[in-house]
């Protein structure tokens, strides 16, 4: 009753680690109210989180490829056309298109690098308890109107610096797009 389930879970761990292509169902011992049940639940949650992360990476890679193809197609067309066009005005327009597309690619690469850096940072750091009231107070005077009731408290699990960045962006956008 102990060794059998542990051998099964241990063997499955090796299969999952060594097999690059398939999902394996984790045996469900969650009905057990002991450490083996806990281990089964934990392995199930861990493998599902890993698959979700791999699916997200795959989706991100597809989005990146799509976003890069657009300026590359435009660049290819402009370069091919520029080599055969004789009219200087048209050539100048094509050169502006080329410069714009190169700048667009540069921005995309910078955005991808930043997203990868943030993702790596988030995966290596641990979420902690964050008081949203305290966080909003830290944002400073421009946003004091938010905290109408200082006794209100809301604590969430998260990364304080990233939450601060999100709230700062939301609040700055709200202020800039709202009437006085």
Secondary structure, DSSP 4 states (H G I P E B T S, - for coil): --HHHHHHHHHHHHHHHH-SS---PPP--TTS-SHHHHHHHHHHHHHHHHHHHHHHHHHHHHHHHHHHHHHHHHHHHHHHHHTT---HHHHHHHHHHHHHHHHHHHHHHHHHHHHHHHHHHHHHSPPEEEEHHHHHHHT-GGGGGG-S-TT---EEEE-HHHHHHHHHHHHHHHHHTS--
